[in-house]
């Protein structure tokens, strides 16, 4: 993988993470990218996650190689308020 690995810890408060996810433009590749952020969500308030970052892992759950719909469902099913997010930029 080419790019910079970024590890971010976020704590979810009353607002959700606020990430919008999308798959790869190349339909033969399974990957998950940040395509938007809700301005009141924790990710936008933190400011370190950027649109276009590839999501690799959340709380030890690997989403690399998954479709964005599966990744979104997996993230929503995680319990707790702390998120450890690994990204590729």
PyMOL Python script that loads the backbone (N, CA, C, O; Angstrom):
from pymol import cmd

cmd.read_pdbstr("""\
ATOM      1  N   UNK A   1       0.842  -1.182   0.000  1.00  0.00           N
ATOM      2  CA  UNK A   1       0.000   0.000   0.000  1.00  0.00           C
ATOM      3  C   UNK A   1       0.885   1.242   0.000  1.00  0.00           C
ATOM      4  O   UNK A   1       1.867   1.332   0.736  1.00  0.00           O
ATOM      5  N   UNK A   2       0.519   2.161  -0.819  1.00  0.00           N
ATOM      6  CA  UNK A   2       1.251   3.422  -0.862  1.00  0.00           C
ATOM      7  C   UNK A   2       0.439   4.475  -0.123  1.00  0.00           C
ATOM      8  O   UNK A   2      -0.787   4.513  -0.220  1.00  0.00           O
ATOM      9  N   UNK A   3       1.131   5.319   0.607  1.00  0.00           N
ATOM     10  CA  UNK A   3       0.464   6.385   1.332  1.00  0.00           C
ATOM     11  C   UNK A   3       0.872   6.394   2.788  1.00  0.00           C
ATOM     12  O   UNK A   3       1.724   5.620   3.223  1.00  0.00           O
ATOM     13  N   UNK A   4       0.257   7.268   3.515  1.00  0.00           N
ATOM     14  CA  UNK A   4       0.553   7.456   4.932  1.00  0.00           C
ATOM     15  C   UNK A   4      -0.509   6.766   5.779  1.00  0.00           C
ATOM     16  O   UNK A   4      -1.705   6.988   5.588  1.00  0.00           O
ATOM     17  N   UNK A   5      -0.068   5.926   6.717  1.00  0.00           N
ATOM     18  CA  UNK A   5      -0.994   5.306   7.664  1.00  0.00           C
ATOM     19  C   UNK A   5      -1.261   6.280   8.797  1.00  0.00           C
ATOM     20  O   UNK A   5      -0.335   6.886   9.336  1.00  0.00           O
ATOM     21  N   UNK A   6      -2.513   6.426   9.151  1.00  0.00           N
ATOM     22  CA  UNK A   6      -2.912   7.359  10.200  1.00  0.00           C
ATOM     23  C   UNK A   6      -3.786   6.615  11.197  1.00  0.00           C
ATOM     24  O   UNK A   6      -4.774   5.987  10.817  1.00  0.00           O
ATOM     25  N   UNK A   7      -3.424   6.685  12.470  1.00  0.00           N
ATOM     26  CA  UNK A   7      -4.203   6.064  13.540  1.00  0.00           C
ATOM     27  C   UNK A   7      -4.851   7.173  14.360  1.00  0.00           C
ATOM     28  O   UNK A   7      -4.171   8.065  14.867  1.00  0.00           O
ATOM     29  N   UNK A   8      -6.159   7.105  14.480  1.00  0.00           N
ATOM     30  CA  UNK A   8      -6.919   8.143  15.168  1.00  0.00           C
ATOM     31  C   UNK A   8      -7.797   7.500  16.228  1.00  0.00           C
ATOM     32  O   UNK A   8      -8.464   6.499  15.969  1.00  0.00           O
ATOM     33  N   UNK A   9      -7.792   8.075  17.412  1.00  0.00           N
ATOM     34  CA  UNK A   9      -8.696   7.653  18.485  1.00  0.00           C
ATOM     35  C   UNK A   9      -9.759   8.730  18.653  1.00  0.00           C
ATOM     36  O   UNK A   9      -9.440   9.899  18.868  1.00  0.00           O
ATOM     37  N   UNK A  10     -11.017   8.332  18.554  1.00  0.00           N
ATOM     38  CA  UNK A  10     -12.133   9.258  18.744  1.00  0.00           C
ATOM     39  C   UNK A  10     -13.052   8.731  19.831  1.00  0.00           C
ATOM     40  O   UNK A  10     -13.246   7.523  19.963  1.00  0.00           O
ATOM     41  N   UNK A  11     -13.608   9.635  20.598  1.00  0.00           N
ATOM     42  CA  UNK A  11     -14.600   9.280  21.607  1.00  0.00           C
ATOM     43  C   UNK A  11     -15.930   9.852  21.150  1.00  0.00           C
ATOM     44  O   UNK A  11     -16.069  11.054  20.925  1.00  0.00           O
ATOM     45  N   UNK A  12     -16.901   8.962  21.018  1.00  0.00           N
ATOM     46  CA  UNK A  12     -18.224   9.380  20.564  1.00  0.00           C
ATOM     47  C   UNK A  12     -18.991   9.956  21.738  1.00  0.00           C
ATOM     48  O   UNK A  12     -19.171   9.298  22.763  1.00  0.00           O
ATOM     49  N   UNK A  13     -19.434  11.176  21.581  1.00  0.00           N
ATOM     50  CA  UNK A  13     -20.257  11.806  22.602  1.00  0.00           C
ATOM     51  C   UNK A  13     -21.719  11.647  22.231  1.00  0.00           C
ATOM     52  O   UNK A  13     -22.142  10.571  21.807  1.00  0.00           O
ATOM     53  N   UNK A  14     -22.490  12.710  22.388  1.00  0.00           N
ATOM     54  CA  UNK A  14     -23.907  12.650  22.041  1.00  0.00           C
ATOM     55  C   UNK A  14     -24.099  12.607  20.523  1.00  0.00           C
ATOM     56  O   UNK A  14     -25.119  12.123  20.031  1.00  0.00           O
ATOM     57  N   UNK A  15     -23.108  13.119  19.788  1.00  0.00           N
ATOM     58  CA  UNK A  15     -23.163  13.049  18.329  1.00  0.00           C
ATOM     59  C   UNK A  15     -22.492  11.768  17.855  1.00  0.00           C
ATOM     60  O   UNK A  15     -21.610  11.236  18.529  1.00  0.00           O
ATOM     61  N   UNK A  16     -22.901  11.286  16.717  1.00  0.00           N
ATOM     62  CA  UNK A  16     -22.287  10.096  16.132  1.00  0.00           C
ATOM     63  C   UNK A  16     -20.964  10.484  15.480  1.00  0.00           C
ATOM     64  O   UNK A  16     -20.576  11.653  15.493  1.00  0.00           O
ATOM     65  N   UNK A  17     -20.281   9.505  14.914  1.00  0.00           N
ATOM     66  CA  UNK A  17     -19.033   9.792  14.212  1.00  0.00           C
ATOM     67  C   UNK A  17     -19.270  10.730  13.040  1.00  0.00           C
ATOM     68  O   UNK A  17     -18.452  11.614  12.787  1.00  0.00           O
ATOM     69  N   UNK A  18     -20.361  10.558  12.329  1.00  0.00           N
ATOM     70  CA  UNK A  18     -20.706  11.469  11.242  1.00  0.00           C
ATOM     71  C   UNK A  18     -19.933  11.226   9.966  1.00  0.00           C
ATOM     72  O   UNK A  18     -19.687  12.163   9.207  1.00  0.00           O
ATOM     73  N   UNK A  19     -19.542   9.984   9.712  1.00  0.00           N
ATOM     74  CA  UNK A  19     -18.808   9.656   8.493  1.00  0.00           C
ATOM     75  C   UNK A  19     -19.746   9.103   7.435  1.00  0.00           C
ATOM     76  O   UNK A  19     -20.627   8.296   7.735  1.00  0.00           O
ATOM     77  N   UNK A  20     -19.554   9.538   6.199  1.00  0.00           N
ATOM     78  CA  UNK A  20     -20.222   8.938   5.052  1.00  0.00           C
ATOM     79  C   UNK A  20     -19.169   8.147   4.300  1.00  0.00           C
ATOM     80  O   UNK A  20     -18.071   8.641   4.044  1.00  0.00           O
ATOM     81  N   UNK A  21     -19.512   6.912   3.947  1.00  0.00           N
ATOM     82  CA  UNK A  21     -18.557   6.024   3.305  1.00  0.00           C
ATOM     83  C   UNK A  21     -18.996   5.698   1.889  1.00  0.00           C
ATOM     84  O   UNK A  21     -20.187   5.684   1.577  1.00  0.00           O
ATOM     85  N   UNK A  22     -18.010   5.435   1.035  1.00  0.00           N
ATOM     86  CA  UNK A  22     -18.275   5.041  -0.348  1.00  0.00           C
ATOM     87  C   UNK A  22     -17.279   3.971  -0.748  1.00  0.00           C
ATOM     88  O   UNK A  22     -16.210   3.839  -0.151  1.00  0.00           O
ATOM     89  N   UNK A  23     -17.645   3.212  -1.765  1.00  0.00           N
ATOM     90  CA  UNK A  23     -16.752   2.192  -2.287  1.00  0.00           C
ATOM     91  C   UNK A  23     -15.814   2.770  -3.336  1.00  0.00           C
ATOM     92  O   UNK A  23     -15.855   3.962  -3.641  1.00  0.00           O
ATOM     93  N   UNK A  24     -14.981   1.915  -3.874  1.00  0.00           N
ATOM     94  CA  UNK A  24     -14.013   2.308  -4.892  1.00  0.00           C
ATOM     95  C   UNK A  24     -14.723   2.572  -6.218  1.00  0.00           C
ATOM     96  O   UNK A  24     -15.703   1.900  -6.541  1.00  0.00           O
ATOM     97  N   UNK A  25     -14.232   3.549  -6.990  1.00  0.00           N
ATOM     98  CA  UNK A  25     -14.792   3.811  -8.314  1.00  0.00           C
ATOM     99  C   UNK A  25     -14.600   2.606  -9.225  1.00  0.00           C
ATOM    100  O   UNK A  25     -15.435   2.322 -10.084  1.00  0.00           O
ATOM    101  N   UNK A  26     -13.495   1.904  -9.027  1.00  0.00           N
ATOM    102  CA  UNK A  26     -13.211   0.687  -9.780  1.00  0.00           C
ATOM    103  C   UNK A  26     -13.971  -0.458  -9.123  1.00  0.00           C
ATOM    104  O   UNK A  26     -13.592  -0.918  -8.047  1.00  0.00           O
ATOM    105  N   UNK A  27     -15.024  -0.913  -9.754  1.00  0.00           N
ATOM    106  CA  UNK A  27     -15.917  -1.910  -9.158  1.00  0.00           C
ATOM    107  C   UNK A  27     -15.249  -3.266  -8.913  1.00  0.00           C
ATOM    108  O   UNK A  27     -15.800  -4.110  -8.207  1.00  0.00           O
ATOM    109  N   UNK A  28     -14.063  -3.475  -9.496  1.00  0.00           N
ATOM    110  CA  UNK A  28     -13.363  -4.745  -9.274  1.00  0.00           C
ATOM    111  C   UNK A  28     -12.555  -4.725  -7.986  1.00  0.00           C
ATOM    112  O   UNK A  28     -12.038  -5.758  -7.562  1.00  0.00           O
ATOM    113  N   UNK A  29     -12.444  -3.556  -7.360  1.00  0.00           N
ATOM    114  CA  UNK A  29     -11.680  -3.425  -6.110  1.00  0.00           C
ATOM    115  C   UNK A  29     -12.628  -3.117  -4.963  1.00  0.00           C
ATOM    116  O   UNK A  29     -13.471  -2.225  -5.059  1.00  0.00           O
ATOM    117  N   UNK A  30     -12.480  -3.866  -3.876  1.00  0.00           N
ATOM    118  CA  UNK A  30     -13.300  -3.643  -2.692  1.00  0.00           C
ATOM    119  C   UNK A  30     -12.499  -2.785  -1.717  1.00  0.00           C
ATOM    120  O   UNK A  30     -11.453  -3.204  -1.221  1.00  0.00           O
ATOM    121  N   UNK A  31     -12.988  -1.613  -1.456  1.00  0.00           N
ATOM    122  CA  UNK A  31     -12.344  -0.724  -0.489  1.00  0.00           C
ATOM    123  C   UNK A  31     -13.370   0.287  -0.001  1.00  0.00           C
ATOM    124  O   UNK A  31     -14.430   0.466  -0.601  1.00  0.00           O
ATOM    125  N   UNK A  32     -13.028   0.940   1.100  1.00  0.00           N
ATOM    126  CA  UNK A  32     -13.961   1.858   1.757  1.00  0.00           C
ATOM    127  C   UNK A  32     -13.278   3.207   1.922  1.00  0.00           C
ATOM    128  O   UNK A  32     -12.197   3.295   2.504  1.00  0.00           O
ATOM    129  N   UNK A  33     -13.905   4.251   1.413  1.00  0.00           N
ATOM    130  CA  UNK A  33     -13.352   5.597   1.487  1.00  0.00           C
ATOM    131  C   UNK A  33     -14.313   6.532   2.219  1.00  0.00           C
ATOM    132  O   UNK A  33     -15.529   6.342   2.186  1.00  0.00           O
ATOM    133  N   UNK A  34     -13.754   7.534   2.872  1.00  0.00           N
ATOM    134  CA  UNK A  34     -14.555   8.597   3.478  1.00  0.00           C
ATOM    135  C   UNK A  34     -14.957   9.531   2.343  1.00  0.00           C
ATOM    136  O   UNK A  34     -14.098  10.095   1.665  1.00  0.00           O
ATOM    137  N   UNK A  35     -16.266   9.694   2.134  1.00  0.00           N
ATOM    138  CA  UNK A  35     -16.740  10.568   1.052  1.00  0.00           C
ATOM    139  C   UNK A  35     -17.447  11.811   1.580  1.00  0.00           C
ATOM    140  O   UNK A  35     -17.788  12.710   0.810  1.00  0.00           O
ATOM    141  N   UNK A  36     -17.667  11.863   2.888  1.00  0.00           N
ATOM    142  CA  UNK A  36     -18.309  13.024   3.464  1.00  0.00           C
ATOM    143  C   UNK A  36     -18.309  12.947   4.974  1.00  0.00           C
ATOM    144  O   UNK A  36     -18.111  11.882   5.559  1.00  0.00           O
ATOM    145  N   UNK A  37     -18.534  14.094   5.598  1.00  0.00           N
ATOM    146  CA  UNK A  37     -18.583  14.157   7.060  1.00  0.00           C
ATOM    147  C   UNK A  37     -19.658  15.139   7.478  1.00  0.00           C
ATOM    148  O   UNK A  37     -19.777  16.229   6.919  1.00  0.00           O
ATOM    149  N   UNK A  38     -20.437  14.739   8.465  1.00  0.00           N
ATOM    150  CA  UNK A  38     -21.444  15.636   9.021  1.00  0.00           C
ATOM    151  C   UNK A  38     -20.713  16.682   9.867  1.00  0.00           C
ATOM    152  O   UNK A  38     -19.892  16.324  10.711  1.00  0.00           O
ATOM    153  N   UNK A  39     -21.000  17.958   9.652  1.00  0.00           N
ATOM    154  CA  UNK A  39     -20.261  19.011  10.370  1.00  0.00           C
ATOM    155  C   UNK A  39     -20.358  18.935  11.897  1.00  0.00           C
ATOM    156  O   UNK A  39     -19.470  19.422  12.597  1.00  0.00           O
ATOM    157  N   UNK A  40     -21.426  18.329  12.415  1.00  0.00           N
ATOM    158  CA  UNK A  40     -21.571  18.223  13.869  1.00  0.00           C
ATOM    159  C   UNK A  40     -21.104  16.874  14.406  1.00  0.00           C
ATOM    160  O   UNK A  40     -21.166  16.629  15.611  1.00  0.00           O
ATOM    161  N   UNK A  41     -20.636  15.996  13.513  1.00  0.00           N
ATOM    162  CA  UNK A  41     -20.154  14.682  13.931  1.00  0.00           C
ATOM    163  C   UNK A  41     -18.787  14.771  14.580  1.00  0.00           C
ATOM    164  O   UNK A  41     -18.084  15.771  14.435  1.00  0.00           O
ATOM    165  N   UNK A  42     -18.417  13.726  15.292  1.00  0.00           N
ATOM    166  CA  UNK A  42     -17.149  13.711  16.021  1.00  0.00           C
ATOM    167  C   UNK A  42     -15.943  13.754  15.081  1.00  0.00           C
ATOM    168  O   UNK A  42     -14.933  14.378  15.406  1.00  0.00           O
ATOM    169  N   UNK A  43     -16.035  13.104  13.929  1.00  0.00           N
ATOM    170  CA  UNK A  43     -14.910  13.084  12.990  1.00  0.00           C
ATOM    171  C   UNK A  43     -14.609  14.490  12.462  1.00  0.00           C
ATOM    172  O   UNK A  43     -13.449  14.895  12.395  1.00  0.00           O
ATOM    173  N   UNK A  44     -15.646  15.221  12.093  1.00  0.00           N
ATOM    174  CA  UNK A  44     -15.444  16.580  11.574  1.00  0.00           C
ATOM    175  C   UNK A  44     -14.928  17.513  12.664  1.00  0.00           C
ATOM    176  O   UNK A  44     -14.051  18.339  12.413  1.00  0.00           O
ATOM    177  N   UNK A  45     -15.464  17.384  13.859  1.00  0.00           N
ATOM    178  CA  UNK A  45     -15.006  18.229  14.967  1.00  0.00           C
ATOM    179  C   UNK A  45     -13.549  17.960  15.303  1.00  0.00           C
ATOM    180  O   UNK A  45     -12.812  18.883  15.650  1.00  0.00           O
ATOM    181  N   UNK A  46     -13.126  16.696  15.202  1.00  0.00           N
ATOM    182  CA  UNK A  46     -11.740  16.334  15.475  1.00  0.00           C
ATOM    183  C   UNK A  46     -10.813  16.906  14.408  1.00  0.00           C
ATOM    184  O   UNK A  46      -9.744  17.424  14.734  1.00  0.00           O
ATOM    185  N   UNK A  47     -11.202  16.820  13.152  1.00  0.00           N
ATOM    186  CA  UNK A  47     -10.466  17.452  12.068  1.00  0.00           C
ATOM    187  C   UNK A  47      -9.332  16.655  11.436  1.00  0.00           C
ATOM    188  O   UNK A  47      -8.731  17.125  10.470  1.00  0.00           O
ATOM    189  N   UNK A  48      -9.024  15.483  11.939  1.00  0.00           N
ATOM    190  CA  UNK A  48      -7.894  14.734  11.374  1.00  0.00           C
ATOM    191  C   UNK A  48      -8.280  13.838  10.216  1.00  0.00           C
ATOM    192  O   UNK A  48      -7.434  13.542   9.373  1.00  0.00           O
ATOM    193  N   UNK A  49      -9.517  13.398  10.143  1.00  0.00           N
ATOM    194  CA  UNK A  49      -9.977  12.558   9.040  1.00  0.00           C
ATOM    195  C   UNK A  49     -10.334  13.473   7.875  1.00  0.00           C
ATOM    196  O   UNK A  49     -10.984  14.503   8.054  1.00  0.00           O
ATOM    197  N   UNK A  50      -9.898  13.081   6.678  1.00  0.00           N
ATOM    198  CA  UNK A  50     -10.141  13.878   5.475  1.00  0.00           C
ATOM    199  C   UNK A  50     -10.947  13.068   4.463  1.00  0.00           C
ATOM    200  O   UNK A  50     -10.854  11.841   4.414  1.00  0.00           O
ATOM    201  N   UNK A  51     -11.730  13.764   3.668  1.00  0.00           N
ATOM    202  CA  UNK A  51     -12.448  13.119   2.582  1.00  0.00           C
ATOM    203  C   UNK A  51     -11.408  12.533   1.630  1.00  0.00           C
ATOM    204  O   UNK A  51     -10.443  13.199   1.256  1.00  0.00           O
ATOM    205  N   UNK A  52     -11.622  11.285   1.249  1.00  0.00           N
ATOM    206  CA  UNK A  52     -10.682  10.585   0.383  1.00  0.00           C
ATOM    207  C   UNK A  52      -9.800   9.606   1.129  1.00  0.00           C
ATOM    208  O   UNK A  52      -9.142   8.773   0.506  1.00  0.00           O
ATOM    209  N   UNK A  53      -9.772   9.688   2.466  1.00  0.00           N
ATOM    210  CA  UNK A  53      -9.002   8.719   3.254  1.00  0.00           C
ATOM    211  C   UNK A  53      -9.629   7.336   3.080  1.00  0.00           C
ATOM    212  O   UNK A  53     -10.851   7.196   3.032  1.00  0.00           O
ATOM    213  N   UNK A  54      -8.772   6.323   2.988  1.00  0.00           N
ATOM    214  CA  UNK A  54      -9.267   4.949   2.901  1.00  0.00           C
ATOM    215  C   UNK A  54      -9.326   4.354   4.294  1.00  0.00           C
ATOM    216  O   UNK A  54      -8.347   4.408   5.037  1.00  0.00           O
ATOM    217  N   UNK A  55     -10.447   3.796   4.645  1.00  0.00           N
ATOM    218  CA  UNK A  55     -10.663   3.189   5.955  1.00  0.00           C
ATOM    219  C   UNK A  55     -10.160   1.749   5.918  1.00  0.00           C
ATOM    220  O   UNK A  55     -10.586   0.953   5.080  1.00  0.00           O
ATOM    221  N   UNK A  56      -9.246   1.422   6.836  1.00  0.00           N
ATOM    222  CA  UNK A  56      -8.663   0.089   6.871  1.00  0.00           C
ATOM    223  C   UNK A  56      -9.176  -0.748   8.029  1.00  0.00           C
ATOM    224  O   UNK A  56      -9.402  -1.949   7.880  1.00  0.00           O
ATOM    225  N   UNK A  57      -9.361  -0.111   9.191  1.00  0.00           N
ATOM    226  CA  UNK A  57      -9.706  -0.861  10.401  1.00  0.00           C
ATOM    227  C   UNK A  57     -10.382   0.063  11.403  1.00  0.00           C
ATOM    228  O   UNK A  57     -10.032   1.239  11.512  1.00  0.00           O
ATOM    229  N   UNK A  58     -11.356  -0.478  12.134  1.00  0.00           N
ATOM    230  CA  UNK A  58     -12.015   0.247  13.218  1.00  0.00           C
ATOM    231  C   UNK A  58     -12.104  -0.691  14.416  1.00  0.00           C
ATOM    232  O   UNK A  58     -12.712  -1.758  14.337  1.00  0.00           O
ATOM    233  N   UNK A  59     -11.497  -0.286  15.514  1.00  0.00           N
ATOM    234  CA  UNK A  59     -11.495  -1.081  16.755  1.00  0.00           C
ATOM    235  C   UNK A  59     -11.057  -2.530  16.514  1.00  0.00           C
ATOM    236  O   UNK A  59     -11.625  -3.465  17.080  1.00  0.00           O
ATOM    237  N   UNK A  60     -10.059  -2.695  15.682  1.00  0.00           N
ATOM    238  CA  UNK A  60      -9.538  -4.023  15.419  1.00  0.00           C
ATOM    239  C   UNK A  60     -10.314  -4.818  14.385  1.00  0.00           C
ATOM    240  O   UNK A  60      -9.903  -5.920  14.020  1.00  0.00           O
ATOM    241  N   UNK A  61     -11.424  -4.282  13.907  1.00  0.00           N
ATOM    242  CA  UNK A  61     -12.223  -4.938  12.871  1.00  0.00           C
ATOM    243  C   UNK A  61     -11.718  -4.453  11.509  1.00  0.00           C
ATOM    244  O   UNK A  61     -11.794  -3.264  11.199  1.00  0.00           O
ATOM    245  N   UNK A  62     -11.213  -5.368  10.717  1.00  0.00           N
ATOM    246  CA  UNK A  62     -10.656  -5.020   9.410  1.00  0.00           C
ATOM    247  C   UNK A  62     -11.789  -4.789   8.415  1.00  0.00           C
ATOM    248  O   UNK A  62     -12.631  -5.661   8.201  1.00  0.00           O
ATOM    249  N   UNK A  63     -11.797  -3.599   7.810  1.00  0.00           N
ATOM    250  CA  UNK A  63     -12.775  -3.287   6.773  1.00  0.00           C
ATOM    251  C   UNK A  63     -12.101  -3.184   5.404  1.00  0.00           C
ATOM    252  O   UNK A  63     -12.776  -3.011   4.389  1.00  0.00           O
ATOM    253  N   UNK A  64     -10.783  -3.288   5.377  1.00  0.00           N
ATOM    254  CA  UNK A  64     -10.043  -3.317   4.117  1.00  0.00           C
ATOM    255  C   UNK A  64     -10.496  -4.534   3.307  1.00  0.00           C
ATOM    256  O   UNK A  64     -10.549  -5.647   3.830  1.00  0.00           O
ATOM    257  N   UNK A  65     -10.818  -4.321   2.049  1.00  0.00           N
ATOM    258  CA  UNK A  65     -11.263  -5.416   1.201  1.00  0.00           C
ATOM    259  C   UNK A  65     -12.750  -5.709   1.300  1.00  0.00           C
ATOM    260  O   UNK A  65     -13.227  -6.680   0.713  1.00  0.00           O
ATOM    261  N   UNK A  66     -13.480  -4.897   2.022  1.00  0.00           N
ATOM    262  CA  UNK A  66     -14.932  -5.065   2.167  1.00  0.00           C
ATOM    263  C   UNK A  66     -15.643  -3.984   1.347  1.00  0.00           C
ATOM    264  O   UNK A  66     -15.041  -2.978   0.970  1.00  0.00           O
ATOM    265  N   UNK A  67     -16.916  -4.206   1.081  1.00  0.00           N
ATOM    266  CA  UNK A  67     -17.698  -3.155   0.438  1.00  0.00           C
ATOM    267  C   UNK A  67     -18.112  -2.139   1.498  1.00  0.00           C
ATOM    268  O   UNK A  67     -18.174  -2.457   2.686  1.00  0.00           O
ATOM    269  N   UNK A  68     -18.389  -0.932   1.062  1.00  0.00           N
ATOM    270  CA  UNK A  68     -18.692   0.134   2.016  1.00  0.00           C
ATOM    271  C   UNK A  68     -19.970  -0.133   2.793  1.00  0.00           C
ATOM    272  O   UNK A  68     -20.097   0.324   3.929  1.00  0.00           O
ATOM    273  N   UNK A  69     -20.915  -0.854   2.218  1.00  0.00           N
ATOM    274  CA  UNK A  69     -22.154  -1.156   2.943  1.00  0.00           C
ATOM    275  C   UNK A  69     -21.887  -2.116   4.097  1.00  0.00           C
ATOM    276  O   UNK A  69     -22.422  -1.944   5.192  1.00  0.00           O
ATOM    277  N   UNK A  70     -21.057  -3.127   3.847  1.00  0.00           N
ATOM    278  CA  UNK A  70     -20.688  -4.057   4.924  1.00  0.00           C
ATOM    279  C   UNK A  70     -19.888  -3.338   6.002  1.00  0.00           C
ATOM    280  O   UNK A  70     -20.108  -3.553   7.194  1.00  0.00           O
ATOM    281  N   UNK A  71     -18.964  -2.486   5.583  1.00  0.00           N
ATOM    282  CA  UNK A  71     -18.140  -1.753   6.549  1.00  0.00           C
ATOM    283  C   UNK A  71     -19.006  -0.852   7.418  1.00  0.00           C
ATOM    284  O   UNK A  71     -18.809  -0.785   8.631  1.00  0.00           O
ATOM    285  N   UNK A  72     -19.950  -0.168   6.816  1.00  0.00           N
ATOM    286  CA  UNK A  72     -20.838   0.721   7.563  1.00  0.00           C
ATOM    287  C   UNK A  72     -21.641  -0.052   8.601  1.00  0.00           C
ATOM    288  O   UNK A  72     -21.771   0.386   9.744  1.00  0.00           O
ATOM    289  N   UNK A  73     -22.178  -1.197   8.204  1.00  0.00           N
ATOM    290  CA  UNK A  73     -22.952  -2.028   9.139  1.00  0.00           C
ATOM    291  C   UNK A  73     -22.068  -2.535  10.275  1.00  0.00           C
ATOM    292  O   UNK A  73     -22.502  -2.583  11.426  1.00  0.00           O
ATOM    293  N   UNK A  74     -20.837  -2.910   9.958  1.00  0.00           N
ATOM    294  CA  UNK A  74     -19.916  -3.399  10.983  1.00  0.00           C
ATOM    295  C   UNK A  74     -19.601  -2.301  11.996  1.00  0.00           C
ATOM    296  O   UNK A  74     -19.579  -2.548  13.202  1.00  0.00           O
ATOM    297  N   UNK A  75     -19.359  -1.099  11.504  1.00  0.00           N
ATOM    298  CA  UNK A  75     -19.025   0.020  12.390  1.00  0.00           C
ATOM    299  C   UNK A  75     -20.220   0.359  13.280  1.00  0.00           C
ATOM    300  O   UNK A  75     -20.052   0.598  14.476  1.00  0.00           O
ATOM    301  N   UNK A  76     -21.409   0.381  12.712  1.00  0.00           N
ATOM    302  CA  UNK A  76     -22.610   0.698  13.493  1.00  0.00           C
ATOM    303  C   UNK A  76     -22.883  -0.342  14.571  1.00  0.00           C
ATOM    304  O   UNK A  76     -23.488  -0.033  15.597  1.00  0.00           O
ATOM    305  N   UNK A  77     -22.440  -1.574  14.340  1.00  0.00           N
ATOM    306  CA  UNK A  77     -22.699  -2.633  15.316  1.00  0.00           C
ATOM    307  C   UNK A  77     -21.698  -2.647  16.472  1.00  0.00           C
ATOM    308  O   UNK A  77     -21.894  -3.374  17.446  1.00  0.00           O
ATOM    309  N   UNK A  78     -20.630  -1.856  16.378  1.00  0.00           N
ATOM    310  CA  UNK A  78     -19.633  -1.823  17.449  1.00  0.00           C
ATOM    311  C   UNK A  78     -20.220  -1.174  18.696  1.00  0.00           C
ATOM    312  O   UNK A  78     -20.913  -0.160  18.612  1.00  0.00           O
ATOM    313  N   UNK A  79     -19.938  -1.764  19.843  1.00  0.00           N
ATOM    314  CA  UNK A  79     -20.426  -1.182  21.089  1.00  0.00           C
ATOM    315  C   UNK A  79     -19.339  -0.295  21.688  1.00  0.00           C
ATOM    316  O   UNK A  79     -18.169  -0.393  21.320  1.00  0.00           O
ATOM    317  N   UNK A  80     -19.729   0.542  22.583  1.00  0.00           N
ATOM    318  CA  UNK A  80     -18.775   1.423  23.249  1.00  0.00           C
ATOM    319  C   UNK A  80     -18.773   2.808  22.654  1.00  0.00           C
ATOM    320  O   UNK A  80     -19.475   3.093  21.683  1.00  0.00           O
ATOM    321  N   UNK A  81     -17.969   3.664  23.256  1.00  0.00           N
ATOM    322  CA  UNK A  81     -17.925   5.058  22.823  1.00  0.00           C
ATOM    323  C   UNK A  81     -16.559   5.470  22.295  1.00  0.00           C
ATOM    324  O   UNK A  81     -16.376   6.609  21.866  1.00  0.00           O
ATOM    325  N   UNK A  82     -15.610   4.560  22.323  1.00  0.00           N
ATOM    326  CA  UNK A  82     -14.271   4.871  21.861  1.00  0.00           C
ATOM    327  C   UNK A  82     -14.000   4.145  20.551  1.00  0.00           C
ATOM    328  O   UNK A  82     -14.281   2.953  20.425  1.00  0.00           O
ATOM    329  N   UNK A  83     -13.449   4.871  19.573  1.00  0.00           N
ATOM    330  CA  UNK A  83     -13.159   4.298  18.269  1.00  0.00           C
ATOM    331  C   UNK A  83     -11.688   4.506  17.932  1.00  0.00           C
ATOM    332  O   UNK A  83     -11.177   5.625  17.975  1.00  0.00           O
ATOM    333  N   UNK A  84     -11.024   3.415  17.598  1.00  0.00           N
ATOM    334  CA  UNK A  84      -9.637   3.444  17.145  1.00  0.00           C
ATOM    335  C   UNK A  84      -9.698   3.172  15.643  1.00  0.00           C
ATOM    336  O   UNK A  84     -10.034   2.067  15.219  1.00  0.00           O
ATOM    337  N   UNK A  85      -9.369   4.194  14.840  1.00  0.00           N
ATOM    338  CA  UNK A  85      -9.566   4.143  13.396  1.00  0.00           C
ATOM    339  C   UNK A  85      -8.220   4.190  12.687  1.00  0.00           C
ATOM    340  O   UNK A  85      -7.410   5.083  12.935  1.00  0.00           O
ATOM    341  N   UNK A  86      -7.988   3.224  11.804  1.00  0.00           N
ATOM    342  CA  UNK A  86      -6.774   3.186  10.997  1.00  0.00           C
ATOM    343  C   UNK A  86      -7.132   3.561   9.573  1.00  0.00           C
ATOM    344  O   UNK A  86      -8.004   2.947   8.958  1.00  0.00           O
ATOM    345  N   UNK A  87      -6.447   4.583   9.048  1.00  0.00           N
ATOM    346  CA  UNK A  87      -6.725   5.121   7.723  1.00  0.00           C
ATOM    347  C   UNK A  87      -5.460   5.095   6.861  1.00  0.00           C
ATOM    348  O   UNK A  87      -4.340   5.046   7.368  1.00  0.00           O
ATOM    349  N   UNK A  88      -5.675   5.131   5.556  1.00  0.00           N
ATOM    350  CA  UNK A  88      -4.583   5.296   4.607  1.00  0.00           C
ATOM    351  C   UNK A  88      -4.863   6.571   3.817  1.00  0.00           C
ATOM    352  O   UNK A  88      -5.937   6.735   3.238  1.00  0.00           O
ATOM    353  N   UNK A  89      -3.885   7.467   3.805  1.00  0.00           N
ATOM    354  CA  UNK A  89      -4.062   8.727   3.074  1.00  0.00           C
ATOM    355  C   UNK A  89      -3.017   8.788   1.971  1.00  0.00           C
ATOM    356  O   UNK A  89      -2.969   9.762   1.220  1.00  0.00           O
TER     357      UNK A  89
END
""", "prot")
cmd.dss("prot")
cmd.show_as("cartoon", "prot")
cmd.util.cbc("prot")
cmd.orient("prot")
